[in-house]
């Protein structure tokens, strides 16, 4: 797996946030039984940085906690049968890894939401990565039922890692 992390800001976390991010991504890949090696990009920014990305790509001029940019198009969330290792559009030609997509997280929001929800910064950070990975697998939360499915999967993944509220 290629896990590429970019830090646009000073990250004040006092834990191994790079290692935790990679563990969460790997756990999500295992949980989903993703059948290929994968490439995932994670950018850590601040509220202003994510606001600019949110405005550019979603026409929402406000900061948010996490943005997901899946590279694959799914007919059914979590169903990877459509993938073909010979398809140059879905795989990195240099590494042969499936291009899952990009995750952008606001460090400011991680800190704020951890405090607001009364859990650790590590838990909030891991939650946002898990949430975004499910988006990279084609899941969404546009309907009540879809949101319930995502919430259940997020909880299962974090519980498997013993990352609790």
Secondary structure, 3 states (H helix, E strand, C coil): CEEEEEECCCCCCCCCHHHHHHHHHHHHHHHCCCCCCEEEEEEEECHHHHHHHHHHHHCCCCCCCEEEEECCCCCCCCCCCCCCCCCCCCECCCCCCEEEEEEEEEHHHHHHHHHHHCCCHHHHHHHHHHHHHHHHCCCCCCCHHHHHHHHHHHHHHHHHCCCCC
